[in-house]
C-alpha cells in the first residue's frame, strides 16, 4: 500500500466506524473504500449516492460517490471526530 498510517474513524458519539489507511498529510475529507480495513458499518457493500448512517446515533456520515475513478465516502465533517495527520 505504500507509506501512510492506519487511523480509527469515529463518529462524534464515540462509535468506531472503520479503520482507514491514510496516505499523505492533512485532514480526512474522503475515504476510498478500497483503503478501509475494518468496516463496522457495512459501507463497502452500499451503492453509489447512498448516505450511510452511524449505527449508534443515526447521523448521516456522508455520501458514497466516484472520486478520481474510485468509489469513496465523502465525509460530512460535522459528523466524524476530527483527525489530521
PDB file of N, CA, C and O in Angstrom:
ATOM      1  N   UNK A   1       0.802  -1.196   0.000  1.00  0.00           N
ATOM      2  CA  UNK A   1       0.000   0.000   0.000  1.00  0.00           C
ATOM      3  C   UNK A   1       0.846   1.261   0.000  1.00  0.00           C
ATOM      4  O   UNK A   1       0.335   2.324  -0.353  1.00  0.00           O
ATOM      5  N   UNK A   2       2.079   1.195   0.369  1.00  0.00           N
ATOM      6  CA  UNK A   2       2.909   2.383   0.400  1.00  0.00           C
ATOM      7  C   UNK A   2       3.021   2.940   1.805  1.00  0.00           C
ATOM      8  O   UNK A   2       2.698   2.262   2.780  1.00  0.00           O
ATOM      9  N   UNK A   3       3.487   4.195   1.905  1.00  0.00           N
ATOM     10  CA  UNK A   3       3.640   4.802   3.216  1.00  0.00           C
ATOM     11  C   UNK A   3       2.356   5.498   3.625  1.00  0.00           C
ATOM     12  O   UNK A   3       1.622   6.019   2.784  1.00  0.00           O
ATOM     13  N   UNK A   4       2.098   5.503   4.901  1.00  0.00           N
ATOM     14  CA  UNK A   4       0.901   6.118   5.431  1.00  0.00           C
ATOM     15  C   UNK A   4       0.663   5.628   6.839  1.00  0.00           C
ATOM     16  O   UNK A   4       1.571   5.108   7.487  1.00  0.00           O
ATOM     17  N   UNK A   5      -0.543   5.791   7.307  1.00  0.00           N
ATOM     18  CA  UNK A   5      -0.883   5.440   8.679  1.00  0.00           C
ATOM     19  C   UNK A   5      -2.312   4.919   8.730  1.00  0.00           C
ATOM     20  O   UNK A   5      -3.182   5.421   8.018  1.00  0.00           O
ATOM     21  N   UNK A   6      -2.557   3.920   9.563  1.00  0.00           N
ATOM     22  CA  UNK A   6      -3.909   3.414   9.773  1.00  0.00           C
ATOM     23  C   UNK A   6      -4.526   4.210  10.918  1.00  0.00           C
ATOM     24  O   UNK A   6      -3.968   4.271  12.013  1.00  0.00           O
ATOM     25  N   UNK A   7      -5.686   4.820  10.655  1.00  0.00           N
ATOM     26  CA  UNK A   7      -6.371   5.633  11.664  1.00  0.00           C
ATOM     27  C   UNK A   7      -7.763   5.068  11.923  1.00  0.00           C
ATOM     28  O   UNK A   7      -8.370   4.438  11.057  1.00  0.00           O
ATOM     29  N   UNK A   8      -8.249   5.309  13.131  1.00  0.00           N
ATOM     30  CA  UNK A   8      -9.605   4.917  13.501  1.00  0.00           C
ATOM     31  C   UNK A   8     -10.533   6.080  13.195  1.00  0.00           C
ATOM     32  O   UNK A   8     -10.319   7.190  13.680  1.00  0.00           O
ATOM     33  N   UNK A   9     -11.563   5.835  12.392  1.00  0.00           N
ATOM     34  CA  UNK A   9     -12.565   6.850  12.079  1.00  0.00           C
ATOM     35  C   UNK A   9     -13.753   6.610  13.011  1.00  0.00           C
ATOM     36  O   UNK A   9     -14.365   5.542  13.001  1.00  0.00           O
ATOM     37  N   UNK A  10     -14.063   7.633  13.821  1.00  0.00           N
ATOM     38  CA  UNK A  10     -15.139   7.522  14.797  1.00  0.00           C
ATOM     39  C   UNK A  10     -16.178   8.620  14.578  1.00  0.00           C
ATOM     40  O   UNK A  10     -15.862   9.724  14.133  1.00  0.00           O
ATOM     41  N   UNK A  11     -17.407   8.288  14.899  1.00  0.00           N
ATOM     42  CA  UNK A  11     -18.483   9.272  14.904  1.00  0.00           C
ATOM     43  C   UNK A  11     -18.279  10.165  16.130  1.00  0.00           C
ATOM     44  O   UNK A  11     -17.563   9.791  17.059  1.00  0.00           O
ATOM     45  N   UNK A  12     -18.898  11.328  16.133  1.00  0.00           N
ATOM     46  CA  UNK A  12     -18.783  12.213  17.296  1.00  0.00           C
ATOM     47  C   UNK A  12     -19.418  11.614  18.540  1.00  0.00           C
ATOM     48  O   UNK A  12     -19.095  12.022  19.656  1.00  0.00           O
ATOM     49  N   UNK A  13     -20.324  10.643  18.362  1.00  0.00           N
ATOM     50  CA  UNK A  13     -20.935   9.981  19.516  1.00  0.00           C
ATOM     51  C   UNK A  13     -19.987   8.958  20.147  1.00  0.00           C
ATOM     52  O   UNK A  13     -20.278   8.425  21.218  1.00  0.00           O
ATOM     53  N   UNK A  14     -18.844   8.679  19.484  1.00  0.00           N
ATOM     54  CA  UNK A  14     -17.851   7.763  20.029  1.00  0.00           C
ATOM     55  C   UNK A  14     -17.829   6.388  19.386  1.00  0.00           C
ATOM     56  O   UNK A  14     -16.945   5.590  19.701  1.00  0.00           O
ATOM     57  N   UNK A  15     -18.757   6.080  18.504  1.00  0.00           N
ATOM     58  CA  UNK A  15     -18.829   4.772  17.841  1.00  0.00           C
ATOM     59  C   UNK A  15     -17.706   4.643  16.812  1.00  0.00           C
ATOM     60  O   UNK A  15     -17.538   5.514  15.958  1.00  0.00           O
ATOM     61  N   UNK A  16     -16.939   3.552  16.897  1.00  0.00           N
ATOM     62  CA  UNK A  16     -15.896   3.271  15.907  1.00  0.00           C
ATOM     63  C   UNK A  16     -16.573   2.808  14.622  1.00  0.00           C
ATOM     64  O   UNK A  16     -17.306   1.819  14.619  1.00  0.00           O
ATOM     65  N   UNK A  17     -16.322   3.534  13.527  1.00  0.00           N
ATOM     66  CA  UNK A  17     -16.979   3.246  12.258  1.00  0.00           C
ATOM     67  C   UNK A  17     -16.145   2.323  11.379  1.00  0.00           C
ATOM     68  O   UNK A  17     -16.656   1.327  10.865  1.00  0.00           O
ATOM     69  N   UNK A  18     -14.873   2.644  11.203  1.00  0.00           N
ATOM     70  CA  UNK A  18     -13.964   1.800  10.425  1.00  0.00           C
ATOM     71  C   UNK A  18     -12.528   2.233  10.661  1.00  0.00           C
ATOM     72  O   UNK A  18     -12.265   3.314  11.187  1.00  0.00           O
ATOM     73  N   UNK A  19     -11.604   1.366  10.261  1.00  0.00           N
ATOM     74  CA  UNK A  19     -10.176   1.692  10.261  1.00  0.00           C
ATOM     75  C   UNK A  19      -9.802   2.016   8.826  1.00  0.00           C
ATOM     76  O   UNK A  19     -10.216   1.323   7.897  1.00  0.00           O
ATOM     77  N   UNK A  20      -9.013   3.075   8.647  1.00  0.00           N
ATOM     78  CA  UNK A  20      -8.721   3.579   7.313  1.00  0.00           C
ATOM     79  C   UNK A  20      -7.229   3.826   7.147  1.00  0.00           C
ATOM     80  O   UNK A  20      -6.581   4.373   8.039  1.00  0.00           O
ATOM     81  N   UNK A  21      -6.684   3.416   5.995  1.00  0.00           N
ATOM     82  CA  UNK A  21      -5.288   3.669   5.668  1.00  0.00           C
ATOM     83  C   UNK A  21      -5.189   5.064   5.064  1.00  0.00           C
ATOM     84  O   UNK A  21      -5.612   5.287   3.929  1.00  0.00           O
ATOM     85  N   UNK A  22      -4.627   6.002   5.825  1.00  0.00           N
ATOM     86  CA  UNK A  22      -4.486   7.393   5.379  1.00  0.00           C
ATOM     87  C   UNK A  22      -3.110   7.575   4.765  1.00  0.00           C
ATOM     88  O   UNK A  22      -2.091   7.423   5.439  1.00  0.00           O
ATOM     89  N   UNK A  23      -3.087   7.902   3.483  1.00  0.00           N
ATOM     90  CA  UNK A  23      -1.839   8.190   2.778  1.00  0.00           C
ATOM     91  C   UNK A  23      -1.721   9.700   2.640  1.00  0.00           C
ATOM     92  O   UNK A  23      -2.673  10.361   2.224  1.00  0.00           O
ATOM     93  N   UNK A  24      -0.585  10.240   2.977  1.00  0.00           N
ATOM     94  CA  UNK A  24      -0.383  11.677   2.854  1.00  0.00           C
ATOM     95  C   UNK A  24      -0.767  12.419   4.120  1.00  0.00           C
ATOM     96  O   UNK A  24      -1.182  11.826   5.116  1.00  0.00           O
ATOM     97  N   UNK A  25      -0.618  13.730   4.050  1.00  0.00           N
ATOM     98  CA  UNK A  25      -0.878  14.573   5.208  1.00  0.00           C
ATOM     99  C   UNK A  25      -2.175  15.344   5.025  1.00  0.00           C
ATOM    100  O   UNK A  25      -2.709  15.450   3.921  1.00  0.00           O
ATOM    101  N   UNK A  26      -2.667  15.878   6.132  1.00  0.00           N
ATOM    102  CA  UNK A  26      -3.839  16.732   6.082  1.00  0.00           C
ATOM    103  C   UNK A  26      -5.072  16.105   6.682  1.00  0.00           C
ATOM    104  O   UNK A  26      -5.033  15.016   7.255  1.00  0.00           O
ATOM    105  N   UNK A  27      -6.156  16.815   6.535  1.00  0.00           N
ATOM    106  CA  UNK A  27      -7.447  16.435   7.078  1.00  0.00           C
ATOM    107  C   UNK A  27      -8.073  15.320   6.232  1.00  0.00           C
ATOM    108  O   UNK A  27      -7.845  15.250   5.025  1.00  0.00           O
ATOM    109  N   UNK A  28      -8.856  14.457   6.865  1.00  0.00           N
ATOM    110  CA  UNK A  28      -9.561  13.411   6.129  1.00  0.00           C
ATOM    111  C   UNK A  28     -10.881  13.989   5.627  1.00  0.00           C
ATOM    112  O   UNK A  28     -11.765  14.330   6.413  1.00  0.00           O
ATOM    113  N   UNK A  29     -10.997  14.091   4.310  1.00  0.00           N
ATOM    114  CA  UNK A  29     -12.191  14.643   3.681  1.00  0.00           C
ATOM    115  C   UNK A  29     -12.977  13.546   2.979  1.00  0.00           C
ATOM    116  O   UNK A  29     -14.208  13.561   2.966  1.00  0.00           O
ATOM    117  N   UNK A  30     -12.258  12.597   2.397  1.00  0.00           N
ATOM    118  CA  UNK A  30     -12.886  11.461   1.717  1.00  0.00           C
ATOM    119  C   UNK A  30     -12.122  10.203   2.089  1.00  0.00           C
ATOM    120  O   UNK A  30     -10.923  10.248   2.363  1.00  0.00           O
ATOM    121  N   UNK A  31     -12.825   9.085   2.097  1.00  0.00           N
ATOM    122  CA  UNK A  31     -12.219   7.790   2.404  1.00  0.00           C
ATOM    123  C   UNK A  31     -12.498   6.856   1.236  1.00  0.00           C
ATOM    124  O   UNK A  31     -13.650   6.525   0.954  1.00  0.00           O
ATOM    125  N   UNK A  32     -11.438   6.437   0.561  1.00  0.00           N
ATOM    126  CA  UNK A  32     -11.602   5.481  -0.532  1.00  0.00           C
ATOM    127  C   UNK A  32     -11.954   4.116   0.052  1.00  0.00           C
ATOM    128  O   UNK A  32     -11.321   3.655   1.002  1.00  0.00           O
ATOM    129  N   UNK A  33     -12.960   3.481  -0.520  1.00  0.00           N
ATOM    130  CA  UNK A  33     -13.489   2.225   0.008  1.00  0.00           C
ATOM    131  C   UNK A  33     -12.417   1.132   0.029  1.00  0.00           C
ATOM    132  O   UNK A  33     -12.373   0.330   0.962  1.00  0.00           O
ATOM    133  N   UNK A  34     -11.551   1.094  -0.994  1.00  0.00           N
ATOM    134  CA  UNK A  34     -10.544   0.034  -1.040  1.00  0.00           C
ATOM    135  C   UNK A  34      -9.440   0.213   0.001  1.00  0.00           C
ATOM    136  O   UNK A  34      -8.621  -0.690   0.170  1.00  0.00           O
ATOM    137  N   UNK A  35      -9.389   1.345   0.704  1.00  0.00           N
ATOM    138  CA  UNK A  35      -8.405   1.558   1.766  1.00  0.00           C
ATOM    139  C   UNK A  35      -8.979   1.283   3.158  1.00  0.00           C
ATOM    140  O   UNK A  35      -8.257   1.375   4.150  1.00  0.00           O
ATOM    141  N   UNK A  36     -10.260   0.951   3.239  1.00  0.00           N
ATOM    142  CA  UNK A  36     -10.871   0.634   4.536  1.00  0.00           C
ATOM    143  C   UNK A  36     -10.455  -0.760   4.952  1.00  0.00           C
ATOM    144  O   UNK A  36     -10.523  -1.699   4.159  1.00  0.00           O
ATOM    145  N   UNK A  37     -10.019  -0.898   6.210  1.00  0.00           N
ATOM    146  CA  UNK A  37      -9.572  -2.203   6.699  1.00  0.00           C
ATOM    147  C   UNK A  37     -10.673  -2.944   7.442  1.00  0.00           C
ATOM    148  O   UNK A  37     -11.035  -4.054   7.055  1.00  0.00           O
ATOM    149  N   UNK A  38     -11.204  -2.361   8.485  1.00  0.00           N
ATOM    150  CA  UNK A  38     -12.284  -2.982   9.241  1.00  0.00           C
ATOM    151  C   UNK A  38     -13.501  -2.078   9.120  1.00  0.00           C
ATOM    152  O   UNK A  38     -13.512  -0.967   9.650  1.00  0.00           O
ATOM    153  N   UNK A  39     -14.517  -2.551   8.429  1.00  0.00           N
ATOM    154  CA  UNK A  39     -15.727  -1.761   8.207  1.00  0.00           C
ATOM    155  C   UNK A  39     -16.806  -2.264   9.161  1.00  0.00           C
ATOM    156  O   UNK A  39     -17.373  -3.336   8.950  1.00  0.00           O
ATOM    157  N   UNK A  40     -17.091  -1.487  10.215  1.00  0.00           N
ATOM    158  CA  UNK A  40     -18.073  -1.889  11.219  1.00  0.00           C
ATOM    159  C   UNK A  40     -19.482  -1.384  10.894  1.00  0.00           C
ATOM    160  O   UNK A  40     -20.428  -1.676  11.625  1.00  0.00           O
ATOM    161  N   UNK A  41     -19.625  -0.627   9.798  1.00  0.00           N
ATOM    162  CA  UNK A  41     -20.911  -0.037   9.427  1.00  0.00           C
ATOM    163  C   UNK A  41     -21.535  -0.736   8.217  1.00  0.00           C
ATOM    164  O   UNK A  41     -22.754  -0.702   8.048  1.00  0.00           O
ATOM    165  N   UNK A  42     -20.721  -1.363   7.383  1.00  0.00           N
ATOM    166  CA  UNK A  42     -21.214  -2.008   6.172  1.00  0.00           C
ATOM    167  C   UNK A  42     -21.153  -1.092   4.972  1.00  0.00           C
ATOM    168  O   UNK A  42     -21.966  -1.225   4.057  1.00  0.00           O
ATOM    169  N   UNK A  43     -20.219  -0.174   4.952  1.00  0.00           N
ATOM    170  CA  UNK A  43     -20.102   0.804   3.872  1.00  0.00           C
ATOM    171  C   UNK A  43     -19.645   0.159   2.567  1.00  0.00           C
ATOM    172  O   UNK A  43     -20.043   0.604   1.490  1.00  0.00           O
ATOM    173  N   UNK A  44     -18.827  -0.868   2.645  1.00  0.00           N
ATOM    174  CA  UNK A  44     -18.255  -1.497   1.441  1.00  0.00           C
ATOM    175  C   UNK A  44     -19.307  -1.985   0.450  1.00  0.00           C
ATOM    176  O   UNK A  44     -19.064  -1.958  -0.756  1.00  0.00           O
ATOM    177  N   UNK A  45     -20.451  -2.422   0.920  1.00  0.00           N
ATOM    178  CA  UNK A  45     -21.458  -3.041   0.053  1.00  0.00           C
ATOM    179  C   UNK A  45     -22.568  -2.085  -0.381  1.00  0.00           C
ATOM    180  O   UNK A  45     -23.537  -2.519  -1.004  1.00  0.00           O
ATOM    181  N   UNK A  46     -22.451  -0.813  -0.069  1.00  0.00           N
ATOM    182  CA  UNK A  46     -23.507   0.135  -0.396  1.00  0.00           C
ATOM    183  C   UNK A  46     -23.356   0.669  -1.818  1.00  0.00           C
ATOM    184  O   UNK A  46     -22.235   0.777  -2.315  1.00  0.00           O
ATOM    185  N   UNK A  47     -24.471   1.006  -2.486  1.00  0.00           N
ATOM    186  CA  UNK A  47     -24.405   1.542  -3.854  1.00  0.00           C
ATOM    187  C   UNK A  47     -23.980   3.015  -3.864  1.00  0.00           C
ATOM    188  O   UNK A  47     -23.962   3.675  -2.825  1.00  0.00           O
ATOM    189  N   UNK A  48     -23.641   3.515  -5.052  1.00  0.00           N
ATOM    190  CA  UNK A  48     -23.280   4.926  -5.213  1.00  0.00           C
ATOM    191  C   UNK A  48     -24.449   5.820  -4.812  1.00  0.00           C
ATOM    192  O   UNK A  48     -25.614   5.454  -4.968  1.00  0.00           O
ATOM    193  N   UNK A  49     -24.119   6.980  -4.302  1.00  0.00           N
ATOM    194  CA  UNK A  49     -25.060   8.013  -3.866  1.00  0.00           C
ATOM    195  C   UNK A  49     -25.904   7.604  -2.669  1.00  0.00           C
ATOM    196  O   UNK A  49     -26.909   8.247  -2.366  1.00  0.00           O
ATOM    197  N   UNK A  50     -25.502   6.543  -1.989  1.00  0.00           N
ATOM    198  CA  UNK A  50     -26.160   6.150  -0.751  1.00  0.00           C
ATOM    199  C   UNK A  50     -25.554   6.976   0.384  1.00  0.00           C
ATOM    200  O   UNK A  50     -24.375   7.325   0.332  1.00  0.00           O
ATOM    201  N   UNK A  51     -26.342   7.289   1.399  1.00  0.00           N
ATOM    202  CA  UNK A  51     -25.874   8.089   2.531  1.00  0.00           C
ATOM    203  C   UNK A  51     -25.911   7.218   3.790  1.00  0.00           C
ATOM    204  O   UNK A  51     -26.952   7.106   4.436  1.00  0.00           O
ATOM    205  N   UNK A  52     -24.768   6.598   4.140  1.00  0.00           N
ATOM    206  CA  UNK A  52     -24.749   5.716   5.313  1.00  0.00           C
ATOM    207  C   UNK A  52     -24.952   6.487   6.614  1.00  0.00           C
ATOM    208  O   UNK A  52     -24.610   7.665   6.714  1.00  0.00           O
ATOM    209  N   UNK A  53     -25.514   5.799   7.608  1.00  0.00           N
ATOM    210  CA  UNK A  53     -25.798   6.389   8.910  1.00  0.00           C
ATOM    211  C   UNK A  53     -24.954   5.717   9.983  1.00  0.00           C
ATOM    212  O   UNK A  53     -24.575   4.553   9.855  1.00  0.00           O
ATOM    213  N   UNK A  54     -24.664   6.465  11.044  1.00  0.00           N
ATOM    214  CA  UNK A  54     -23.992   5.891  12.205  1.00  0.00           C
ATOM    215  C   UNK A  54     -24.969   4.909  12.860  1.00  0.00           C
ATOM    216  O   UNK A  54     -26.119   5.271  13.109  1.00  0.00           O
ATOM    217  N   UNK A  55     -24.539   3.678  13.144  1.00  0.00           N
ATOM    218  CA  UNK A  55     -25.463   2.711  13.753  1.00  0.00           C
ATOM    219  C   UNK A  55     -25.865   3.093  15.178  1.00  0.00           C
ATOM    220  O   UNK A  55     -26.860   2.587  15.698  1.00  0.00           O
ATOM    221  N   UNK A  56     -25.106   3.973  15.805  1.00  0.00           N
ATOM    222  CA  UNK A  56     -25.365   4.345  17.193  1.00  0.00           C
ATOM    223  C   UNK A  56     -26.312   5.546  17.303  1.00  0.00           C
ATOM    224  O   UNK A  56     -27.334   5.462  17.983  1.00  0.00           O
ATOM    225  N   UNK A  57     -25.981   6.661  16.641  1.00  0.00           N
ATOM    226  CA  UNK A  57     -26.771   7.899  16.792  1.00  0.00           C
ATOM    227  C   UNK A  57     -27.609   8.242  15.561  1.00  0.00           C
ATOM    228  O   UNK A  57     -28.374   9.206  15.595  1.00  0.00           O
ATOM    229  N   UNK A  58     -27.483   7.474  14.475  1.00  0.00           N
ATOM    230  CA  UNK A  58     -28.260   7.647  13.247  1.00  0.00           C
ATOM    231  C   UNK A  58     -27.967   8.947  12.495  1.00  0.00           C
ATOM    232  O   UNK A  58     -28.798   9.397  11.706  1.00  0.00           O
ATOM    233  N   UNK A  59     -26.797   9.559  12.724  1.00  0.00           N
ATOM    234  CA  UNK A  59     -26.421  10.742  11.953  1.00  0.00           C
ATOM    235  C   UNK A  59     -25.835  10.309  10.616  1.00  0.00           C
ATOM    236  O   UNK A  59     -25.215   9.250  10.512  1.00  0.00           O
ATOM    237  N   UNK A  60     -26.035  11.132   9.599  1.00  0.00           N
ATOM    238  CA  UNK A  60     -25.533  10.847   8.253  1.00  0.00           C
ATOM    239  C   UNK A  60     -24.014  11.040   8.227  1.00  0.00           C
ATOM    240  O   UNK A  60     -23.514  12.095   8.616  1.00  0.00           O
ATOM    241  N   UNK A  61     -23.278  10.014   7.766  1.00  0.00           N
ATOM    242  CA  UNK A  61     -21.816  10.061   7.740  1.00  0.00           C
ATOM    243  C   UNK A  61     -21.267  10.778   6.519  1.00  0.00           C
ATOM    244  O   UNK A  61     -20.203  11.393   6.591  1.00  0.00           O
ATOM    245  N   UNK A  62     -21.970  10.710   5.409  1.00  0.00           N
ATOM    246  CA  UNK A  62     -21.513  11.319   4.164  1.00  0.00           C
ATOM    247  C   UNK A  62     -22.281  10.727   3.004  1.00  0.00           C
ATOM    248  O   UNK A  62     -23.421  10.289   3.156  1.00  0.00           O
ATOM    249  N   UNK A  63     -21.647  10.716   1.838  1.00  0.00           N
ATOM    250  CA  UNK A  63     -22.267  10.159   0.640  1.00  0.00           C
ATOM    251  C   UNK A  63     -21.228   9.345  -0.125  1.00  0.00           C
ATOM    252  O   UNK A  63     -20.067   9.739  -0.230  1.00  0.00           O
ATOM    253  N   UNK A  64     -21.666   8.196  -0.663  1.00  0.00           N
ATOM    254  CA  UNK A  64     -20.780   7.344  -1.447  1.00  0.00           C
ATOM    255  C   UNK A  64     -20.828   7.813  -2.896  1.00  0.00           C
ATOM    256  O   UNK A  64     -21.901   7.922  -3.489  1.00  0.00           O
ATOM    257  N   UNK A  65     -19.655   8.089  -3.457  1.00  0.00           N
ATOM    258  CA  UNK A  65     -19.579   8.580  -4.824  1.00  0.00           C
ATOM    259  C   UNK A  65     -18.266   8.169  -5.470  1.00  0.00           C
ATOM    260  O   UNK A  65     -17.362   7.672  -4.798  1.00  0.00           O
ATOM    261  N   UNK A  66     -18.166   8.379  -6.773  1.00  0.00           N
ATOM    262  CA  UNK A  66     -16.938   8.103  -7.513  1.00  0.00           C
ATOM    263  C   UNK A  66     -16.077   9.366  -7.476  1.00  0.00           C
ATOM    264  O   UNK A  66     -16.509  10.431  -7.917  1.00  0.00           O
ATOM    265  N   UNK A  67     -14.864   9.242  -6.952  1.00  0.00           N
ATOM    266  CA  UNK A  67     -13.916  10.354  -6.904  1.00  0.00           C
ATOM    267  C   UNK A  67     -12.617   9.868  -7.517  1.00  0.00           C
ATOM    268  O   UNK A  67     -12.048   8.878  -7.056  1.00  0.00           O
ATOM    269  N   UNK A  68     -12.148  10.538  -8.532  1.00  0.00           N
ATOM    270  CA  UNK A  68     -10.913  10.170  -9.253  1.00  0.00           C
ATOM    271  C   UNK A  68     -10.964   8.724  -9.753  1.00  0.00           C
ATOM    272  O   UNK A  68      -9.948   8.029  -9.746  1.00  0.00           O
ATOM    273  N   UNK A  69     -12.135   8.274 -10.183  1.00  0.00           N
ATOM    274  CA  UNK A  69     -12.290   6.937 -10.737  1.00  0.00           C
ATOM    275  C   UNK A  69     -12.408   5.826  -9.711  1.00  0.00           C
ATOM    276  O   UNK A  69     -12.476   4.657 -10.091  1.00  0.00           O
ATOM    277  N   UNK A  70     -12.436   6.150  -8.418  1.00  0.00           N
ATOM    278  CA  UNK A  70     -12.558   5.145  -7.361  1.00  0.00           C
ATOM    279  C   UNK A  70     -13.780   5.453  -6.500  1.00  0.00           C
ATOM    280  O   UNK A  70     -14.182   6.608  -6.356  1.00  0.00           O
ATOM    281  N   UNK A  71     -14.360   4.403  -5.933  1.00  0.00           N
ATOM    282  CA  UNK A  71     -15.506   4.572  -5.039  1.00  0.00           C
ATOM    283  C   UNK A  71     -14.987   5.088  -3.693  1.00  0.00           C
ATOM    284  O   UNK A  71     -14.051   4.531  -3.119  1.00  0.00           O
ATOM    285  N   UNK A  72     -15.613   6.161  -3.203  1.00  0.00           N
ATOM    286  CA  UNK A  72     -15.167   6.782  -1.960  1.00  0.00           C
ATOM    287  C   UNK A  72     -16.358   7.270  -1.151  1.00  0.00           C
ATOM    288  O   UNK A  72     -17.441   7.502  -1.689  1.00  0.00           O
ATOM    289  N   UNK A  73     -16.140   7.419   0.148  1.00  0.00           N
ATOM    290  CA  UNK A  73     -17.122   8.018   1.041  1.00  0.00           C
ATOM    291  C   UNK A  73     -16.686   9.453   1.277  1.00  0.00           C
ATOM    292  O   UNK A  73     -15.660   9.695   1.913  1.00  0.00           O
ATOM    293  N   UNK A  74     -17.466  10.416   0.764  1.00  0.00           N
ATOM    294  CA  UNK A  74     -17.195  11.837   1.001  1.00  0.00           C
ATOM    295  C   UNK A  74     -17.815  12.161   2.342  1.00  0.00           C
ATOM    296  O   UNK A  74     -19.037  12.113   2.483  1.00  0.00           O
ATOM    297  N   UNK A  75     -16.998  12.492   3.334  1.00  0.00           N
ATOM    298  CA  UNK A  75     -17.433  12.610   4.716  1.00  0.00           C
ATOM    299  C   UNK A  75     -18.115  13.938   5.016  1.00  0.00           C
ATOM    300  O   UNK A  75     -17.747  14.982   4.479  1.00  0.00           O
ATOM    301  N   UNK A  76     -19.114  13.873   5.885  1.00  0.00           N
ATOM    302  CA  UNK A  76     -19.689  15.078   6.486  1.00  0.00           C
ATOM    303  C   UNK A  76     -18.761  15.435   7.649  1.00  0.00           C
ATOM    304  O   UNK A  76     -18.651  14.669   8.606  1.00  0.00           O
ATOM    305  N   UNK A  77     -18.103  16.575   7.577  1.00  0.00           N
ATOM    306  CA  UNK A  77     -17.099  16.930   8.576  1.00  0.00           C
ATOM    307  C   UNK A  77     -17.685  17.134   9.966  1.00  0.00           C
ATOM    308  O   UNK A  77     -16.965  16.975  10.952  1.00  0.00           O
ATOM    309  N   UNK A  78     -18.943  17.475  10.080  1.00  0.00           N
ATOM    310  CA  UNK A  78     -19.554  17.675  11.385  1.00  0.00           C
ATOM    311  C   UNK A  78     -19.959  16.390  12.081  1.00  0.00           C
ATOM    312  O   UNK A  78     -20.341  16.413  13.251  1.00  0.00           O
ATOM    313  N   UNK A  79     -19.881  15.265  11.374  1.00  0.00           N
ATOM    314  CA  UNK A  79     -20.337  14.000  11.940  1.00  0.00           C
ATOM    315  C   UNK A  79     -19.211  13.180  12.554  1.00  0.00           C
ATOM    316  O   UNK A  79     -19.426  12.480  13.544  1.00  0.00           O
ATOM    317  N   UNK A  80     -18.007  13.258  11.976  1.00  0.00           N
ATOM    318  CA  UNK A  80     -16.902  12.441  12.483  1.00  0.00           C
ATOM    319  C   UNK A  80     -15.973  13.260  13.367  1.00  0.00           C
ATOM    320  O   UNK A  80     -15.924  14.487  13.275  1.00  0.00           O
ATOM    321  N   UNK A  81     -15.243  12.568  14.219  1.00  0.00           N
ATOM    322  CA  UNK A  81     -14.247  13.237  15.047  1.00  0.00           C
ATOM    323  C   UNK A  81     -13.104  13.692  14.179  1.00  0.00           C
ATOM    324  O   UNK A  81     -12.651  12.954  13.304  1.00  0.00           O
ATOM    325  N   UNK A  82     -12.636  14.887  14.408  1.00  0.00           N
ATOM    326  CA  UNK A  82     -11.572  15.463  13.588  1.00  0.00           C
ATOM    327  C   UNK A  82     -10.254  14.721  13.725  1.00  0.00           C
ATOM    328  O   UNK A  82      -9.758  14.511  14.832  1.00  0.00           O
ATOM    329  N   UNK A  83      -9.693  14.326  12.586  1.00  0.00           N
ATOM    330  CA  UNK A  83      -8.397  13.652  12.533  1.00  0.00           C
ATOM    331  C   UNK A  83      -7.556  14.386  11.512  1.00  0.00           C
ATOM    332  O   UNK A  83      -7.985  14.593  10.377  1.00  0.00           O
ATOM    333  N   UNK A  84      -6.379  14.774  11.906  1.00  0.00           N
ATOM    334  CA  UNK A  84      -5.465  15.463  10.991  1.00  0.00           C
ATOM    335  C   UNK A  84      -4.097  14.831  11.133  1.00  0.00           C
ATOM    336  O   UNK A  84      -3.593  14.667  12.244  1.00  0.00           O
ATOM    337  N   UNK A  85      -3.494  14.474  10.002  1.00  0.00           N
ATOM    338  CA  UNK A  85      -2.169  13.845  10.022  1.00  0.00           C
ATOM    339  C   UNK A  85      -1.189  14.743   9.293  1.00  0.00           C
ATOM    340  O   UNK A  85      -0.008  14.411   9.186  1.00  0.00           O
TER     341      UNK A  85
END
